[in-house]
Amino acid sequence: MNIKGLVGIGIALSAGLACEAAMAGVSVGVNLGVPVAPVYAAPVYVAPAPVYEAPPPPPPPPVVYQPAPVVVAPAPAIVVGWHGDRYWDGYRYWGRRDWYAHHGGYGYRHW
């Protein structure tokens, strides 16, 4: 086939397709009126109303454990005075020799 024949077939095909597209029509219809039920209407079946079940009860609240109260025993009272071989003056413990050396009493000799 020569090139002129192919071009001719292409033009003919294009023209044929263009004609088909040109022949396509668009129609618009407007209907006015009230629909009327026919006399021989069949009975209408309606679905039964849905049955709702009660929702499940809410879950119980979480268990909260309260710790036992902490009982703090009162600290033993420290009395100012001699405790064995040490003396408490309210600030620190003194050894017997240190106490007498610092306060210069009870026959303590300074060396």
Secondary structure, 3 states (H helix, E strand, C coil): CCHHHHHHHHHHHHHHHHHHHHHCCCCCCCCCCCCCCCCCCCCCCCCCCCCCCCCCCCCCCCCCCCCCCCCCCCCCCCCCEEECCEEECCCCEEEHHHHHHHHCCCCCCCC
